[in-house]
Amino acid sequence: MAALQLEKQRGRSAALAIAAVVIVLGIPLWWKTTETYRAWLPFSEISELDSLQLQLSVDIEVVFSRGTLTPEQQKRFPHSHVNEKEHQVDAKTGLRYKYETRYRTATIMEEDALNQPTAAEADLSLHMLSESSCGSVVVYVIPGSSTLLPEDVKVYVGQRRTALLRSPPFKSSWNLKEVLSNLEMDVEQVVSTMSFAHQDIVAALSDRVRMTKVTKESMTDSMRAIKSSPGYEITFSLLNPDPKSHSLHWDIEGAVQSYIQPLLNKLAPIANFSVDSQILYYAVLGVNPRFDNSVSAYTLSADSLSHVINPVEARLGSNAASSNPVLNFLLYVPDAHHSPLFIRDHGKREVPSNAFHSPRWGGIMVYNVNEMYGPETERPVDININMSKVMGVFLAQLRLMLGVQHTHPPTGFVLQSPGSAGLSDWELDRLLWSRSVENIATASTTITSLAQLLDQIGNIVINDNIAQQVSSAVTSLQSAVAELEAGNLAFALQYSREAILASERAFFDPSLLHLLYFPDDQKFAIYIPLFLPMCVPIVLSLLKIVSEAKKRRADKQAKSD
C-alpha cells in the first residue's frame, strides 16, 4: 500500500514538473521564437503629418528710387510690414502665406544701375550689385516719368528676381501709410507673378486634396508635367521612315549643349538628368495622313494624334538600367510620298510649330524637307537639319513637361525672355515652390499610408532598415516644413527630396509584402497538430491531480465532522 502511494506521489510530481516546464519555459520560448519582429516606428509623429499645415514665407524688398518720394516721406524709411493669408484647403490640409516686406530707398550704386538706357541692362546691373536669395522678390519703384520703360508698360520683370515698377502718382501730403497702401496692389501682382499663385500650390497638393479644389487651368498644368522624381531620362530620337529618299544629318550633341544643357544646369537642384539620342530607320507614325487638295499637302488631324504614339513607342526601346521616368522627344521627317505633312488643331488650323506633345510622355515634331526634292535630284538626298528651329520647339515642350508653368501676367506687365539660360531665376523659384510642396504632400501621404498598413496588419515584419527609412522620412519632412516656414526655399526642396526618397524606399521594400507571412488561422492549423498530442496528457494529468486533491480535502472534512 505504501509503495502504491509512493508511486502515485511520484506520478503527480512528474506531471506537475512537466506542466511547470511547459508553462514556465516552453510557452515563453515558443512565443519569443515565433513572434513577428517589429522595429519601433514614430507613429505619434506620423499621425501629426496626417494633418498638414504648411506655411510659405516670402521675403519681399521694395526699393524706392530717386524722384518717387518727397524728402519728408523718405525720412520714414526703412520700414517693414508682415502680411499673412490663410487658406483651409480641406479638413486635414491648410496653407498659410507669410509675406515679409521691407521698404527702403535706393543706394547710390542702385541709382547708377537704374540709369542704364534699357530695362534689360538695368536688370543685369542690379544683379551684379547683389544676388537675391532663392524665393525672394525685389521690386524697384521708378518714377512715373522714367524712360526706362515704355509708356504702356507698368511693370518689367527681368531674368533674375528683380522687377521694375512704374510708380503710381503719390501726393506730397500723403503719409507713409497712404503711400504704401497706394502701392500695395501693384506689389501683390508682381509677387504673385514672380513667386507663386495659390491655385498652383493647391494643384501641387493633388496627392492629398480632391480635384474639385483645383482650377481647370492649374490642374491641366499639373497633369501635363511629369511627377517629381530624383532623376529623369531625356531621349531625342530622329525618325527616318525612308532612308532611300533622304540621308539625314543632325548635330544633336552640339544642339543639346547649346539649348538644353543650360536649362538642365539651372534645374540641377530639382533632379538629376541624363540625355541620350538615337536614329531610327524605317520608323513610321502608324497613322495614314490625309491629302488636302486645297493646300496640296498631307495633314494629320488633332483626333488622330493620339494614335501616333503607341506604334512609335514600340520602336523607342527603354533603359532597363534606370527606374527614372523617360521624356521622349521625336523628330519625324516624312518620306517623299507623304511630304509635306502638317499637323492641324481641333479648329482645322495648321499648328505653327508643326509639333504636339503628350502629357508626361514627351513631344513629336514633324520636319518637312520637300523643298529639297527636285525632279532630277539624286537619291538619297543629303539633308542637314536646322537644329535651332527644332530645339526651340523641344525646349518649350521640355519646360512644360518639367512643370515650368506658363505665366499669364496682368495687363501692363512685360516678362523678359529667359534667353540662352532657358529659365529665368523667378521661374525657377516658382517651380521650386511647387516641387517642394508636391514632395511634402506625396511623402506625407506615402508615410501615413504605410503606417496605417503596418498598424492594421500586425504580422508583417518591420526590419531595422525599414524603421530607419521611416524615421529618416519623418525627420526630413519635419525639416522641409520648417524650412518652408523660415523662407529657406533651397533647403526646403532638398529636405523634401530626401523625404520622398526615404518614404518610397520604405513603402516599396520587398520585405513588406503581406503574402510573405502566414495569417493567424494558418498558424493555428500548423501548431495544433504539433501541440495537441503533447498537451492532452499533461492537461488530463493536471485535472486528475486537482480531482484527487479535492477528494482528499473532502475526506478530511468528513472525518473532522
Disulfide bonds with the S-S distance in Angstrom:
none
